[in-house]
Amino acid sequence: MLARHLALMVPVCVLLGLLPAPWGIRVAVGLLALLSSTFVVMVNSNDIRRARLRQHALPIPDDSEPDDRSPR
């Protein structure tokens, strides 16, 4: 899911970097857009995943069961 997000956002950030401004502001705007959108996607990734599974009428796994990736 993160790769899809980055594939969309990297060109947008490059375009933001081409706007007329001092180089520091251009870099800061592009970086802010990339970091903030990535944060939002990571925070909401479970909800996005459930919505896509529900959209395609696939079973939604119960995330309350611990798996091998959960912290101990």
PDB file of N, CA, C, O and CB in Angstrom:
ATOM      1  N   MET A   1       0.825  -1.184   0.000  1.00  0.00           N
ATOM      2  CA  MET A   1       0.000   0.000   0.000  1.00  0.00           C
ATOM      3  C   MET A   1       0.874   1.255   0.000  1.00  0.00           C
ATOM      4  O   MET A   1       0.533   2.264  -0.617  1.00  0.00           O
ATOM      5  CB  MET A   1      -0.941  -0.006   1.206  1.00  0.00           C
ATOM      6  N   LEU A   2       1.974   1.177   0.681  1.00  0.00           N
ATOM      7  CA  LEU A   2       2.854   2.336   0.742  1.00  0.00           C
ATOM      8  C   LEU A   2       3.523   2.601  -0.601  1.00  0.00           C
ATOM      9  O   LEU A   2       3.762   3.754  -0.961  1.00  0.00           O
ATOM     10  CB  LEU A   2       3.910   2.139   1.819  1.00  0.00           C
ATOM     11  N   ALA A   3       3.824   1.548  -1.338  1.00  0.00           N
ATOM     12  CA  ALA A   3       4.441   1.730  -2.654  1.00  0.00           C
ATOM     13  C   ALA A   3       3.486   2.445  -3.600  1.00  0.00           C
ATOM     14  O   ALA A   3       3.910   3.303  -4.374  1.00  0.00           O
ATOM     15  CB  ALA A   3       4.860   0.373  -3.249  1.00  0.00           C
ATOM     16  N   ARG A   4       2.207   2.103  -3.547  1.00  0.00           N
ATOM     17  CA  ARG A   4       1.212   2.773  -4.382  1.00  0.00           C
ATOM     18  C   ARG A   4       1.128   4.252  -4.023  1.00  0.00           C
ATOM     19  O   ARG A   4       1.042   5.110  -4.902  1.00  0.00           O
ATOM     20  CB  ARG A   4      -0.169   2.105  -4.226  1.00  0.00           C
ATOM     21  N   HIS A   5       1.153   4.537  -2.746  1.00  0.00           N
ATOM     22  CA  HIS A   5       1.095   5.921  -2.290  1.00  0.00           C
ATOM     23  C   HIS A   5       2.323   6.704  -2.765  1.00  0.00           C
ATOM     24  O   HIS A   5       2.202   7.828  -3.252  1.00  0.00           O
ATOM     25  CB  HIS A   5       0.989   5.973  -0.757  1.00  0.00           C
ATOM     26  N   LEU A   6       3.495   6.103  -2.620  1.00  0.00           N
ATOM     27  CA  LEU A   6       4.715   6.798  -3.047  1.00  0.00           C
ATOM     28  C   LEU A   6       4.754   6.995  -4.555  1.00  0.00           C
ATOM     29  O   LEU A   6       5.244   8.017  -5.037  1.00  0.00           O
ATOM     30  CB  LEU A   6       5.947   6.024  -2.599  1.00  0.00           C
ATOM     31  N   ALA A   7       4.240   6.021  -5.303  1.00  0.00           N
ATOM     32  CA  ALA A   7       4.201   6.163  -6.757  1.00  0.00           C
ATOM     33  C   ALA A   7       3.321   7.338  -7.173  1.00  0.00           C
ATOM     34  O   ALA A   7       3.564   7.965  -8.204  1.00  0.00           O
ATOM     35  CB  ALA A   7       3.692   4.872  -7.404  1.00  0.00           C
ATOM     36  N   LEU A   8       2.318   7.631  -6.385  1.00  0.00           N
ATOM     37  CA  LEU A   8       1.451   8.771  -6.667  1.00  0.00           C
ATOM     38  C   LEU A   8       2.057  10.084  -6.175  1.00  0.00           C
ATOM     39  O   LEU A   8       1.994  11.099  -6.869  1.00  0.00           O
ATOM     40  CB  LEU A   8       0.088   8.560  -6.026  1.00  0.00           C
ATOM     41  N   MET A   9       2.641  10.064  -4.986  1.00  0.00           N
ATOM     42  CA  MET A   9       3.075  11.310  -4.352  1.00  0.00           C
ATOM     43  C   MET A   9       4.426  11.832  -4.826  1.00  0.00           C
ATOM     44  O   MET A   9       4.638  13.045  -4.828  1.00  0.00           O
ATOM     45  CB  MET A   9       3.128  11.116  -2.886  1.00  0.00           C
ATOM     46  N   VAL A  10       5.333  10.970  -5.223  1.00  0.00           N
ATOM     47  CA  VAL A  10       6.657  11.446  -5.639  1.00  0.00           C
ATOM     48  C   VAL A  10       6.553  12.391  -6.837  1.00  0.00           C
ATOM     49  O   VAL A  10       7.187  13.446  -6.808  1.00  0.00           O
ATOM     50  CB  VAL A  10       7.569  10.255  -5.987  1.00  0.00           C
ATOM     51  N   PRO A  11       5.791  12.076  -7.890  1.00  0.00           N
ATOM     52  CA  PRO A  11       5.664  13.053  -8.980  1.00  0.00           C
ATOM     53  C   PRO A  11       4.998  14.362  -8.540  1.00  0.00           C
ATOM     54  O   PRO A  11       5.359  15.435  -9.024  1.00  0.00           O
ATOM     55  CB  PRO A  11       4.869  12.445 -10.119  1.00  0.00           C
ATOM     56  N   VAL A  12       4.039  14.275  -7.635  1.00  0.00           N
ATOM     57  CA  VAL A  12       3.388  15.486  -7.130  1.00  0.00           C
ATOM     58  C   VAL A  12       4.402  16.347  -6.378  1.00  0.00           C
ATOM     59  O   VAL A  12       4.423  17.568  -6.535  1.00  0.00           O
ATOM     60  CB  VAL A  12       2.193  15.125  -6.209  1.00  0.00           C
ATOM     61  N   CYS A  13       5.236  15.712  -5.567  1.00  0.00           N
ATOM     62  CA  CYS A  13       6.249  16.458  -4.813  1.00  0.00           C
ATOM     63  C   CYS A  13       7.299  17.073  -5.740  1.00  0.00           C
ATOM     64  O   CYS A  13       7.796  18.169  -5.482  1.00  0.00           O
ATOM     65  CB  CYS A  13       6.931  15.539  -3.789  1.00  0.00           C
ATOM     66  N   VAL A  14       7.628  16.372  -6.806  1.00  0.00           N
ATOM     67  CA  VAL A  14       8.565  16.927  -7.786  1.00  0.00           C
ATOM     68  C   VAL A  14       7.959  18.158  -8.439  1.00  0.00           C
ATOM     69  O   VAL A  14       8.641  19.166  -8.625  1.00  0.00           O
ATOM     70  CB  VAL A  14       8.934  15.874  -8.859  1.00  0.00           C
ATOM     71  N   LEU A  15       6.675  18.081  -8.787  1.00  0.00           N
ATOM     72  CA  LEU A  15       6.006  19.246  -9.374  1.00  0.00           C
ATOM     73  C   LEU A  15       5.942  20.408  -8.388  1.00  0.00           C
ATOM     74  O   LEU A  15       6.102  21.564  -8.780  1.00  0.00           O
ATOM     75  CB  LEU A  15       4.594  18.873  -9.831  1.00  0.00           C
ATOM     76  N   LEU A  16       5.711  20.111  -7.123  1.00  0.00           N
ATOM     77  CA  LEU A  16       5.731  21.171  -6.113  1.00  0.00           C
ATOM     78  C   LEU A  16       7.120  21.795  -6.012  1.00  0.00           C
ATOM     79  O   LEU A  16       7.251  22.993  -5.758  1.00  0.00           O
ATOM     80  CB  LEU A  16       5.297  20.619  -4.743  1.00  0.00           C
ATOM     81  N   GLY A  17       8.146  20.988  -6.211  1.00  0.00           N
ATOM     82  CA  GLY A  17       9.516  21.495  -6.173  1.00  0.00           C
ATOM     83  C   GLY A  17       9.852  22.380  -7.360  1.00  0.00           C
ATOM     84  O   GLY A  17      10.842  23.111  -7.317  1.00  0.00           O
ATOM     85  N   LEU A  18       9.064  22.333  -8.407  1.00  0.00           N
ATOM     86  CA  LEU A  18       9.315  23.166  -9.584  1.00  0.00           C
ATOM     87  C   LEU A  18       8.647  24.536  -9.510  1.00  0.00           C
ATOM     88  O   LEU A  18       8.859  25.378 -10.383  1.00  0.00           O
ATOM     89  CB  LEU A  18       8.842  22.450 -10.818  1.00  0.00           C
ATOM     90  N   LEU A  19       7.844  24.763  -8.476  1.00  0.00           N
ATOM     91  CA  LEU A  19       7.208  26.070  -8.324  1.00  0.00           C
ATOM     92  C   LEU A  19       8.258  27.144  -8.068  1.00  0.00           C
ATOM     93  O   LEU A  19       9.294  26.866  -7.465  1.00  0.00           O
ATOM     94  CB  LEU A  19       6.178  26.044  -7.180  1.00  0.00           C
ATOM     95  N   PRO A  20       7.998  28.369  -8.520  1.00  0.00           N
ATOM     96  CA  PRO A  20       8.982  29.435  -8.322  1.00  0.00           C
ATOM     97  C   PRO A  20       9.065  29.875  -6.856  1.00  0.00           C
ATOM     98  O   PRO A  20       8.097  30.382  -6.288  1.00  0.00           O
ATOM     99  CB  PRO A  20       8.638  30.635  -9.202  1.00  0.00           C
ATOM    100  N   ALA A  21      10.209  29.673  -6.277  1.00  0.00           N
ATOM    101  CA  ALA A  21      10.486  30.062  -4.889  1.00  0.00           C
ATOM    102  C   ALA A  21      11.958  29.777  -4.629  1.00  0.00           C
ATOM    103  O   ALA A  21      12.607  29.095  -5.422  1.00  0.00           O
ATOM    104  CB  ALA A  21       9.557  29.288  -3.862  1.00  0.00           C
ATOM    105  N   PRO A  22      12.487  30.289  -3.535  1.00  0.00           N
ATOM    106  CA  PRO A  22      13.858  29.913  -3.171  1.00  0.00           C
ATOM    107  C   PRO A  22      13.952  28.397  -2.974  1.00  0.00           C
ATOM    108  O   PRO A  22      12.976  27.751  -2.592  1.00  0.00           O
ATOM    109  CB  PRO A  22      14.307  30.657  -1.880  1.00  0.00           C
ATOM    110  N   TRP A  23      15.131  27.840  -3.238  1.00  0.00           N
ATOM    111  CA  TRP A  23      15.287  26.386  -3.230  1.00  0.00           C
ATOM    112  C   TRP A  23      14.916  25.774  -1.880  1.00  0.00           C
ATOM    113  O   TRP A  23      14.373  24.670  -1.842  1.00  0.00           O
ATOM    114  CB  TRP A  23      16.718  26.015  -3.585  1.00  0.00           C
ATOM    115  N   GLY A  24      15.188  26.445  -0.800  1.00  0.00           N
ATOM    116  CA  GLY A  24      14.866  25.909   0.525  1.00  0.00           C
ATOM    117  C   GLY A  24      13.377  25.727   0.737  1.00  0.00           C
ATOM    118  O   GLY A  24      12.938  24.739   1.327  1.00  0.00           O
ATOM    119  N   ILE A  25      12.607  26.680   0.256  1.00  0.00           N
ATOM    120  CA  ILE A  25      11.154  26.592   0.390  1.00  0.00           C
ATOM    121  C   ILE A  25      10.613  25.500  -0.520  1.00  0.00           C
ATOM    122  O   ILE A  25       9.702  24.770  -0.130  1.00  0.00           O
ATOM    123  CB  ILE A  25      10.488  27.945   0.062  1.00  0.00           C
ATOM    124  N   ARG A  26      11.154  25.377  -1.721  1.00  0.00           N
ATOM    125  CA  ARG A  26      10.699  24.334  -2.640  1.00  0.00           C
ATOM    126  C   ARG A  26      10.931  22.949  -2.055  1.00  0.00           C
ATOM    127  O   ARG A  26      10.059  22.083  -2.121  1.00  0.00           O
ATOM    128  CB  ARG A  26      11.412  24.460  -3.987  1.00  0.00           C
ATOM    129  N   VAL A  27      12.105  22.748  -1.485  1.00  0.00           N
ATOM    130  CA  VAL A  27      12.412  21.446  -0.866  1.00  0.00           C
ATOM    131  C   VAL A  27      11.508  21.207   0.341  1.00  0.00           C
ATOM    132  O   VAL A  27      11.004  20.100   0.530  1.00  0.00           O
ATOM    133  CB  VAL A  27      13.904  21.378  -0.439  1.00  0.00           C
ATOM    134  N   ALA A  28      11.303  22.232   1.151  1.00  0.00           N
ATOM    135  CA  ALA A  28      10.476  22.088   2.352  1.00  0.00           C
ATOM    136  C   ALA A  28       9.030  21.767   1.994  1.00  0.00           C
ATOM    137  O   ALA A  28       8.408  20.932   2.652  1.00  0.00           O
ATOM    138  CB  ALA A  28      10.533  23.364   3.195  1.00  0.00           C
ATOM    139  N   VAL A  29       8.487  22.408   0.973  1.00  0.00           N
ATOM    140  CA  VAL A  29       7.098  22.158   0.576  1.00  0.00           C
ATOM    141  C   VAL A  29       6.941  20.730   0.060  1.00  0.00           C
ATOM    142  O   VAL A  29       6.000  20.033   0.439  1.00  0.00           O
ATOM    143  CB  VAL A  29       6.649  23.170  -0.503  1.00  0.00           C
ATOM    144  N   GLY A  30       7.856  20.293  -0.801  1.00  0.00           N
ATOM    145  CA  GLY A  30       7.790  18.929  -1.314  1.00  0.00           C
ATOM    146  C   GLY A  30       7.933  17.901  -0.216  1.00  0.00           C
ATOM    147  O   GLY A  30       7.200  16.912  -0.188  1.00  0.00           O
ATOM    148  N   LEU A  31       8.873  18.127   0.692  1.00  0.00           N
ATOM    149  CA  LEU A  31       9.093  17.201   1.805  1.00  0.00           C
ATOM    150  C   LEU A  31       7.900  17.173   2.756  1.00  0.00           C
ATOM    151  O   LEU A  31       7.507  16.107   3.231  1.00  0.00           O
ATOM    152  CB  LEU A  31      10.358  17.585   2.569  1.00  0.00           C
ATOM    153  N   LEU A  32       7.332  18.327   3.032  1.00  0.00           N
ATOM    154  CA  LEU A  32       6.164  18.395   3.910  1.00  0.00           C
ATOM    155  C   LEU A  32       4.985  17.632   3.300  1.00  0.00           C
ATOM    156  O   LEU A  32       4.288  16.898   4.001  1.00  0.00           O
ATOM    157  CB  LEU A  32       5.772  19.865   4.171  1.00  0.00           C
ATOM    158  N   ALA A  33       4.766  17.803   2.008  1.00  0.00           N
ATOM    159  CA  ALA A  33       3.672  17.084   1.341  1.00  0.00           C
ATOM    160  C   ALA A  33       3.904  15.579   1.407  1.00  0.00           C
ATOM    161  O   ALA A  33       2.979  14.822   1.699  1.00  0.00           O
ATOM    162  CB  ALA A  33       3.538  17.537  -0.129  1.00  0.00           C
ATOM    163  N   LEU A  34       5.120  15.145   1.140  1.00  0.00           N
ATOM    164  CA  LEU A  34       5.424  13.718   1.150  1.00  0.00           C
ATOM    165  C   LEU A  34       5.314  13.125   2.554  1.00  0.00           C
ATOM    166  O   LEU A  34       4.685  12.082   2.735  1.00  0.00           O
ATOM    167  CB  LEU A  34       6.819  13.478   0.594  1.00  0.00           C
ATOM    168  N   LEU A  35       5.906  13.764   3.525  1.00  0.00           N
ATOM    169  CA  LEU A  35       5.892  13.221   4.888  1.00  0.00           C
ATOM    170  C   LEU A  35       4.499  13.231   5.501  1.00  0.00           C
ATOM    171  O   LEU A  35       4.100  12.257   6.141  1.00  0.00           O
ATOM    172  CB  LEU A  35       6.840  14.009   5.772  1.00  0.00           C
ATOM    173  N   SER A  36       3.756  14.311   5.316  1.00  0.00           N
ATOM    174  CA  SER A  36       2.426  14.374   5.926  1.00  0.00           C
ATOM    175  C   SER A  36       1.467  13.381   5.275  1.00  0.00           C
ATOM    176  O   SER A  36       0.682  12.741   5.974  1.00  0.00           O
ATOM    177  CB  SER A  36       1.860  15.792   5.819  1.00  0.00           C
ATOM    178  N   SER A  37       1.516  13.244   3.965  1.00  0.00           N
ATOM    179  CA  SER A  37       0.614  12.290   3.309  1.00  0.00           C
ATOM    180  C   SER A  37       1.001  10.852   3.649  1.00  0.00           C
ATOM    181  O   SER A  37       0.125  10.004   3.815  1.00  0.00           O
ATOM    182  CB  SER A  37       0.631  12.496   1.782  1.00  0.00           C
ATOM    183  N   THR A  38       2.290  10.568   3.755  1.00  0.00           N
ATOM    184  CA  THR A  38       2.732   9.226   4.132  1.00  0.00           C
ATOM    185  C   THR A  38       2.294   8.896   5.559  1.00  0.00           C
ATOM    186  O   THR A  38       1.888   7.768   5.838  1.00  0.00           O
ATOM    187  CB  THR A  38       4.264   9.106   4.002  1.00  0.00           C
ATOM    188  N   PHE A  39       2.373   9.863   6.452  1.00  0.00           N
ATOM    189  CA  PHE A  39       1.924   9.669   7.830  1.00  0.00           C
ATOM    190  C   PHE A  39       0.435   9.338   7.863  1.00  0.00           C
ATOM    191  O   PHE A  39       0.019   8.416   8.565  1.00  0.00           O
ATOM    192  CB  PHE A  39       2.212  10.926   8.677  1.00  0.00           C
ATOM    193  N   VAL A  40      -0.364  10.078   7.113  1.00  0.00           N
ATOM    194  CA  VAL A  40      -1.806   9.847   7.098  1.00  0.00           C
ATOM    195  C   VAL A  40      -2.119   8.452   6.547  1.00  0.00           C
ATOM    196  O   VAL A  40      -2.979   7.757   7.087  1.00  0.00           O
ATOM    197  CB  VAL A  40      -2.518  10.930   6.259  1.00  0.00           C
ATOM    198  N   VAL A  41      -1.439   8.041   5.490  1.00  0.00           N
ATOM    199  CA  VAL A  41      -1.672   6.718   4.912  1.00  0.00           C
ATOM    200  C   VAL A  41      -1.280   5.627   5.902  1.00  0.00           C
ATOM    201  O   VAL A  41      -1.990   4.630   6.031  1.00  0.00           O
ATOM    202  CB  VAL A  41      -0.885   6.553   3.597  1.00  0.00           C
ATOM    203  N   MET A  42      -0.177   5.798   6.593  1.00  0.00           N
ATOM    204  CA  MET A  42       0.257   4.772   7.547  1.00  0.00           C
ATOM    205  C   MET A  42      -0.686   4.678   8.749  1.00  0.00           C
ATOM    206  O   MET A  42      -0.946   3.583   9.247  1.00  0.00           O
ATOM    207  CB  MET A  42       1.679   5.067   8.027  1.00  0.00           C
ATOM    208  N   VAL A  43      -1.194   5.810   9.213  1.00  0.00           N
ATOM    209  CA  VAL A  43      -2.115   5.800  10.349  1.00  0.00           C
ATOM    210  C   VAL A  43      -3.433   5.128   9.967  1.00  0.00           C
ATOM    211  O   VAL A  43      -4.018   4.406  10.774  1.00  0.00           O
ATOM    212  CB  VAL A  43      -2.372   7.234  10.848  1.00  0.00           C
ATOM    213  N   ASN A  44      -3.899   5.362   8.747  1.00  0.00           N
ATOM    214  CA  ASN A  44      -5.195   4.854   8.320  1.00  0.00           C
ATOM    215  C   ASN A  44      -5.113   3.594   7.467  1.00  0.00           C
ATOM    216  O   ASN A  44      -6.106   3.221   6.842  1.00  0.00           O
ATOM    217  CB  ASN A  44      -5.914   5.912   7.563  1.00  0.00           C
ATOM    218  N   SER A  45      -3.980   2.938   7.423  1.00  0.00           N
ATOM    219  CA  SER A  45      -3.805   1.804   6.510  1.00  0.00           C
ATOM    220  C   SER A  45      -4.776   0.654   6.804  1.00  0.00           C
ATOM    221  O   SER A  45      -5.270   0.024   5.868  1.00  0.00           O
ATOM    222  CB  SER A  45      -2.374   1.296   6.592  1.00  0.00           C
ATOM    223  N   ASN A  46      -5.057   0.370   8.062  1.00  0.00           N
ATOM    224  CA  ASN A  46      -5.995  -0.712   8.370  1.00  0.00           C
ATOM    225  C   ASN A  46      -7.401  -0.388   7.877  1.00  0.00           C
ATOM    226  O   ASN A  46      -8.087  -1.256   7.336  1.00  0.00           O
ATOM    227  CB  ASN A  46      -6.020  -0.980   9.874  1.00  0.00           C
ATOM    228  N   ASP A  47      -7.827   0.842   8.061  1.00  0.00           N
ATOM    229  CA  ASP A  47      -9.161   1.234   7.587  1.00  0.00           C
ATOM    230  C   ASP A  47      -9.229   1.208   6.070  1.00  0.00           C
ATOM    231  O   ASP A  47     -10.238   0.783   5.506  1.00  0.00           O
ATOM    232  CB  ASP A  47      -9.527   2.630   8.103  1.00  0.00           C
ATOM    233  N   ILE A  48      -8.186   1.650   5.407  1.00  0.00           N
ATOM    234  CA  ILE A  48      -8.151   1.629   3.942  1.00  0.00           C
ATOM    235  C   ILE A  48      -8.213   0.190   3.445  1.00  0.00           C
ATOM    236  O   ILE A  48      -8.924  -0.115   2.487  1.00  0.00           O
ATOM    237  CB  ILE A  48      -6.875   2.331   3.409  1.00  0.00           C
ATOM    238  N   ARG A  49      -7.467  -0.689   4.102  1.00  0.00           N
ATOM    239  CA  ARG A  49      -7.456  -2.100   3.709  1.00  0.00           C
ATOM    240  C   ARG A  49      -8.831  -2.727   3.869  1.00  0.00           C
ATOM    241  O   ARG A  49      -9.304  -3.424   2.972  1.00  0.00           O
ATOM    242  CB  ARG A  49      -6.431  -2.876   4.534  1.00  0.00           C
ATOM    243  N   ARG A  50      -9.481  -2.483   5.012  1.00  0.00           N
ATOM    244  CA  ARG A  50     -10.820  -3.032   5.234  1.00  0.00           C
ATOM    245  C   ARG A  50     -11.824  -2.507   4.208  1.00  0.00           C
ATOM    246  O   ARG A  50     -12.669  -3.255   3.718  1.00  0.00           O
ATOM    247  CB  ARG A  50     -11.297  -2.697   6.645  1.00  0.00           C
ATOM    248  N   ALA A  51     -11.724  -1.222   3.890  1.00  0.00           N
ATOM    249  CA  ALA A  51     -12.644  -0.637   2.908  1.00  0.00           C
ATOM    250  C   ALA A  51     -12.460  -1.267   1.532  1.00  0.00           C
ATOM    251  O   ALA A  51     -13.441  -1.522   0.833  1.00  0.00           O
ATOM    252  CB  ALA A  51     -12.437   0.879   2.819  1.00  0.00           C
ATOM    253  N   ARG A  52     -11.222  -1.520   1.139  1.00  0.00           N
ATOM    254  CA  ARG A  52     -10.986  -2.148  -0.169  1.00  0.00           C
ATOM    255  C   ARG A  52     -11.458  -3.596  -0.187  1.00  0.00           C
ATOM    256  O   ARG A  52     -12.004  -4.053  -1.191  1.00  0.00           O
ATOM    257  CB  ARG A  52      -9.500  -2.084  -0.532  1.00  0.00           C
ATOM    258  N   LEU A  53     -11.258  -4.316   0.895  1.00  0.00           N
ATOM    259  CA  LEU A  53     -11.749  -5.693   0.961  1.00  0.00           C
ATOM    260  C   LEU A  53     -13.273  -5.722   0.903  1.00  0.00           C
ATOM    261  O   LEU A  53     -13.859  -6.545   0.201  1.00  0.00           O
ATOM    262  CB  LEU A  53     -11.251  -6.385   2.245  1.00  0.00           C
ATOM    263  N   ARG A  54     -13.914  -4.810   1.652  1.00  0.00           N
ATOM    264  CA  ARG A  54     -15.371  -4.738   1.653  1.00  0.00           C
ATOM    265  C   ARG A  54     -15.894  -4.331   0.270  1.00  0.00           C
ATOM    266  O   ARG A  54     -16.923  -4.838  -0.175  1.00  0.00           O
ATOM    267  CB  ARG A  54     -15.858  -3.744   2.725  1.00  0.00           C
ATOM    268  N   GLN A  55     -15.197  -3.430  -0.400  1.00  0.00           N
ATOM    269  CA  GLN A  55     -15.591  -2.968  -1.729  1.00  0.00           C
ATOM    270  C   GLN A  55     -15.646  -4.119  -2.725  1.00  0.00           C
ATOM    271  O   GLN A  55     -16.510  -4.142  -3.601  1.00  0.00           O
ATOM    272  CB  GLN A  55     -14.626  -1.897  -2.225  1.00  0.00           C
ATOM    273  N   HIS A  56     -14.734  -5.067  -2.595  1.00  0.00           N
ATOM    274  CA  HIS A  56     -14.662  -6.190  -3.521  1.00  0.00           C
ATOM    275  C   HIS A  56     -15.318  -7.454  -2.960  1.00  0.00           C
ATOM    276  O   HIS A  56     -15.121  -8.552  -3.481  1.00  0.00           O
ATOM    277  CB  HIS A  56     -13.218  -6.475  -3.867  1.00  0.00           C
ATOM    278  N   ALA A  57     -16.094  -7.285  -1.900  1.00  0.00           N
ATOM    279  CA  ALA A  57     -16.849  -8.374  -1.275  1.00  0.00           C
ATOM    280  C   ALA A  57     -15.954  -9.541  -0.859  1.00  0.00           C
ATOM    281  O   ALA A  57     -16.325 -10.705  -1.007  1.00  0.00           O
ATOM    282  CB  ALA A  57     -17.922  -8.871  -2.226  1.00  0.00           C
ATOM    283  N   LEU A  58     -14.773  -9.213  -0.338  1.00  0.00           N
ATOM    284  CA  LEU A  58     -13.858 -10.232   0.175  1.00  0.00           C
ATOM    285  C   LEU A  58     -13.991 -10.305   1.688  1.00  0.00           C
ATOM    286  O   LEU A  58     -14.392  -9.328   2.320  1.00  0.00           O
ATOM    287  CB  LEU A  58     -12.391  -9.924  -0.234  1.00  0.00           C
ATOM    288  N   PRO A  59     -13.662 -11.440   2.274  1.00  0.00           N
ATOM    289  CA  PRO A  59     -13.778 -11.554   3.731  1.00  0.00           C
ATOM    290  C   PRO A  59     -12.750 -10.648   4.425  1.00  0.00           C
ATOM    291  O   PRO A  59     -11.599 -10.532   4.005  1.00  0.00           O
ATOM    292  CB  PRO A  59     -13.585 -13.029   4.177  1.00  0.00           C
ATOM    293  N   ILE A  60     -13.213 -10.027   5.483  1.00  0.00           N
ATOM    294  CA  ILE A  60     -12.345  -9.138   6.253  1.00  0.00           C
ATOM    295  C   ILE A  60     -11.818  -9.934   7.442  1.00  0.00           C
ATOM    296  O   ILE A  60     -12.600 -10.388   8.277  1.00  0.00           O
ATOM    297  CB  ILE A  60     -13.110  -7.837   6.724  1.00  0.00           C
ATOM    298  N   PRO A  61     -10.484 -10.111   7.530  1.00  0.00           N
ATOM    299  CA  PRO A  61      -9.936 -10.894   8.636  1.00  0.00           C
ATOM    300  C   PRO A  61     -10.116 -10.171   9.971  1.00  0.00           C
ATOM    301  O   PRO A  61     -10.121  -8.942  10.038  1.00  0.00           O
ATOM    302  CB  PRO A  61      -8.452 -11.188   8.394  1.00  0.00           C
ATOM    303  N   ASP A  62     -10.261 -10.958  11.016  1.00  0.00           N
ATOM    304  CA  ASP A  62     -10.387 -10.409  12.364  1.00  0.00           C
ATOM    305  C   ASP A  62      -8.999 -10.063  12.867  1.00  0.00           C
ATOM    306  O   ASP A  62      -8.182 -10.955  13.098  1.00  0.00           O
ATOM    307  CB  ASP A  62     -11.099 -11.412  13.326  1.00  0.00           C
ATOM    308  N   ASP A  63      -8.723  -8.778  13.040  1.00  0.00           N
ATOM    309  CA  ASP A  63      -7.387  -8.337  13.462  1.00  0.00           C
ATOM    310  C   ASP A  63      -7.184  -8.409  14.959  1.00  0.00           C
ATOM    311  O   ASP A  63      -6.116  -8.050  15.457  1.00  0.00           O
ATOM    312  CB  ASP A  63      -7.141  -6.933  13.001  1.00  0.00           C
ATOM    313  N   SER A  64      -8.197  -8.871  15.692  1.00  0.00           N
ATOM    314  CA  SER A  64      -8.036  -8.938  17.139  1.00  0.00           C
ATOM    315  C   SER A  64      -7.187 -10.148  17.573  1.00  0.00           C
ATOM    316  O   SER A  64      -6.694 -10.200  18.700  1.00  0.00           O
ATOM    317  CB  SER A  64      -9.408  -8.997  17.807  1.00  0.00           C
ATOM    318  N   GLU A  65      -7.028 -11.112  16.662  1.00  0.00           N
ATOM    319  CA  GLU A  65      -6.203 -12.274  16.984  1.00  0.00           C
ATOM    320  C   GLU A  65      -4.732 -11.920  16.805  1.00  0.00           C
ATOM    321  O   GLU A  65      -4.364 -11.351  15.777  1.00  0.00           O
ATOM    322  CB  GLU A  65      -6.584 -13.487  16.098  1.00  0.00           C
ATOM    323  N   PRO A  66      -3.877 -12.242  17.782  1.00  0.00           N
ATOM    324  CA  PRO A  66      -2.453 -11.927  17.633  1.00  0.00           C
ATOM    325  C   PRO A  66      -1.812 -12.799  16.553  1.00  0.00           C
ATOM    326  O   PRO A  66      -2.180 -13.961  16.378  1.00  0.00           O
ATOM    327  CB  PRO A  66      -1.716 -12.118  18.974  1.00  0.00           C
ATOM    328  N   ASP A  67      -0.873 -12.236  15.850  1.00  0.00           N
ATOM    329  CA  ASP A  67      -0.135 -12.998  14.849  1.00  0.00           C
ATOM    330  C   ASP A  67       1.360 -12.878  15.148  1.00  0.00           C
ATOM    331  O   ASP A  67       1.752 -12.293  16.158  1.00  0.00           O
ATOM    332  CB  ASP A  67      -0.461 -12.496  13.403  1.00  0.00           C
ATOM    333  N   ASP A  68       2.172 -13.422  14.285  1.00  0.00           N
ATOM    334  CA  ASP A  68       3.622 -13.441  14.537  1.00  0.00           C
ATOM    335  C   ASP A  68       4.251 -12.060  14.460  1.00  0.00           C
ATOM    336  O   ASP A  68       5.341 -11.852  14.992  1.00  0.00           O
ATOM    337  CB  ASP A  68       4.306 -14.356  13.548  1.00  0.00           C
ATOM    338  N   ARG A  69       3.581 -11.104  13.803  1.00  0.00           N
ATOM    339  CA  ARG A  69       4.168  -9.770  13.646  1.00  0.00           C
ATOM    340  C   ARG A  69       3.842  -8.838  14.798  1.00  0.00           C
ATOM    341  O   ARG A  69       4.408  -7.748  14.883  1.00  0.00           O
ATOM    342  CB  ARG A  69       3.696  -9.152  12.363  1.00  0.00           C
ATOM    343  N   SER A  70       2.945  -9.239  15.687  1.00  0.00           N
ATOM    344  CA  SER A  70       2.551  -8.346  16.760  1.00  0.00           C
ATOM    345  C   SER A  70       3.656  -8.261  17.821  1.00  0.00           C
ATOM    346  O   SER A  70       4.339  -9.249  18.090  1.00  0.00           O
ATOM    347  CB  SER A  70       1.231  -8.819  17.390  1.00  0.00           C
ATOM    348  N   PRO A  71       3.828  -7.076  18.423  1.00  0.00           N
ATOM    349  CA  PRO A  71       4.863  -6.938  19.464  1.00  0.00           C
ATOM    350  C   PRO A  71       4.494  -7.735  20.702  1.00  0.00           C
ATOM    351  O   PRO A  71       3.318  -7.906  21.023  1.00  0.00           O
ATOM    352  CB  PRO A  71       5.068  -5.458  19.838  1.00  0.00           C
ATOM    353  N   ARG A  72       5.489  -8.204  21.369  1.00  0.00           N
ATOM    354  CA  ARG A  72       5.260  -9.033  22.566  1.00  0.00           C
ATOM    355  C   ARG A  72       5.580  -8.294  23.807  1.00  0.00           C
ATOM    356  O   ARG A  72       5.445  -8.839  24.902  1.00  0.00           O
ATOM    357  CB  ARG A  72       6.071 -10.292  22.518  1.00  0.00           C
TER     358      ARG A  72
END
